[in-house]
Every structure is written in C-alpha cells, then in structure tokens.
Amino acid sequence: MTVFRRAQVRDHKRYLWVLSSLGPAGALLPSQLVRFTGLEVFWWIGPIAVLGVIPLLDMAMGIDTRNIRDEDYEALANDRYYRWCVYVFLPIQFVGLVVAGFMWSSPELKLVDKVGLAATMGFVSGVGINAGHELGHRVEQLERWLSKIALAQSCYGHFYVEHNRGHHARVATPEDPASARFGESLWRFLPRTVLGGFRSALALERIRLSQQGRRWFSLGNHLLQAWSMSAVLFGMLILVFGPVIIPFLILQAIVGIALLETVNYVEHYGLLRGRRADGRYLRCSPRDSWNSDRLVTNVFLFHLQRHSDHHANPGRRYQTLRSSGEAPQLPFGYATMVVLALFPPLWRTVMDRRVLAHYGGDRTLVNNGPQPD
C-alpha cells in the first residue's frame, strides 16, 4: 500500500513506532502468560510492564536526542504511515477490552486475579488516553472523532475539551489544574486536577456553545458526544457480559485516569511561565514543560516525553517533535518518574532541587500556587 511506502526522508525511529501497538495488545497477554507459566502474577502484567520493565529498558537503551532535519519536516508531517500507527491502536485497544471483559466475567478467576486484570486494562486505558491526546490535537474531523472514541474506555471524554482549550492555554500557571505546584504531592494533586479539569471543561464548552448560539443539549456539544460514546461502550459490554462487568469497567477507568493525571503531574511540576509588563503570561516556551529523551518510553507514548516542544508547538505531529536544549530535563523516563511520584519524600528529593536550579535558585519564580492579592 502506498500509505506504508517509505518517504525519501530520514527518520531513524520510523519502524519503531509500530511498537506502540504493544501497549493495547497487553490486554491479550495475561491469560496466555498465566496458562504457559502457571504464574498468576501475570494477571498484573500491565503494572509490571509499565512500572518495572519499561524503566529498566529506558536505562538500558538510553537517551535519544536526535531530531529530524528541517528539510524533512513537511514530508514527515504529511506521511500517512505515522497516522496509521496511531489509528491501529484503537481496534487493538477495544478488542483487548472485550477479551478482558470476557475473562473478568468468568467465575474461574479469583478476586485478586480479577483486580490484576482490571489494573492491566487500566494501564491500557491510560495509554489509550495518550492516543486520544495525539488525535485530539489534529484539525482533521476524522482524527478528532477518533480521539473521542479513544477516550471512551476511560470515561474521560471531557479531556478532549479541557486539554486542548484549557490546559494548553493555562499550562505552567497557578490557574491550570493540570500543572502541579512546587511542593505539592501527587496525592494532593490528583483530586485537585480531576475536579478542576472537569469543572473547566464544563465552563469552556458552555462558553463555546453560547458563542455559537447553541443550547447545552445539542448535537454539537463535544462533552455529550464523548460521554455518549462511553455510555454506548459500557452499555454494550454490560448487555453482553451482565452487571458482573460493572466493577471491572469502573476500576479500569479509575486506574487509567490516575495514570494520565500522574503523567500530568510529572510533566509540569513546579514550572511557571514568566509575565509581561502588563501582567499577562508569556507565550509557552520549551522552558515551561519537563522533557525526557528516553528512547523506549518515547516510542511507546508517541513522543509524549518531548513535551516541551509539544506545548511550544502543539500543532506538530508526534513524529516531528524535537528535543530542545532549552527545556528542563527529567532525570529518567516517564515510567520511572511515575514510580517516584508515588512516594512524595523521594519525589521531592529528586525534583525540588532541579526545579530550583532551573530558576537559578529563585523560589519566587516557581509555581507556588495562587498568590494573595
């Protein structure tokens, strides 16, 4: 097919991007691994892979700071091969969800094994939100609809609105619920960002519909579109497998949401954009997001770790994102940083000094949260 024909440009990661499909395929592994090894711990393969195996692979494979050539940018951005690497994620994701639902509904699984299976699917759901994130930034209507479909499994459809119109406008400011403040633990950040993001999405969509002269309950409401997809998906699974599947659906969605928001915590911890003379924030630059060039996690997450360039240039497709010497660098890949974030004293030991070093030791320049008037 011409879609997969290699363009005459240089991209040393070109054929690595197909490995991103291993994430959703993880839902198909637990039963087979348990069957062939007899080890029931493999029902937990999702957390084991993301929090254990990938950090080790990141350390083994190291850092990749190579960027595409400027003259190759347009060709790579328009190469449909890269789009199909994201598209194929979705059917694998939902086939895995159905298979996992079938296994959960089986009376043969013990409770601890069911929880492990739900946790594994939760990690798939969280990575699925990242696929939705990539698709949601595009201008093509097809990809925007696919973004909402990708978010259906996690019931986090409002992310489509809040991330694109809220987070990107307010990132690295105290007003952004998805930007972690200096000294704020993950456990304090999670309820603040989940509730704050939801409220922000409601307000943003209400304003948009009002400006277009539309009612809240209209076909053009992005939130209702996304939530309807979750309702249809969950309703079909409940119809097929029965009410016994409900705890599974809820648990995997919670795990997926928690994984996404933990990554948000890592991406912007303590960073604050500067202000202009008129008090308005400066345009977002690579200095305002944490960057990581760990090869393995970048391949699995569609270059999400090149987050500094993503926020400075949100229109760029994942294959064209660049590593920036201006960006503050995380000491490890996202998978390792997620583990550190679970333990606030350890996180602060590793990260607080890096935040301060980024601002020359000036604590007044970090994101300390809302300041008194």
Disulfide bonds with the S-S distance in Angstrom:
none
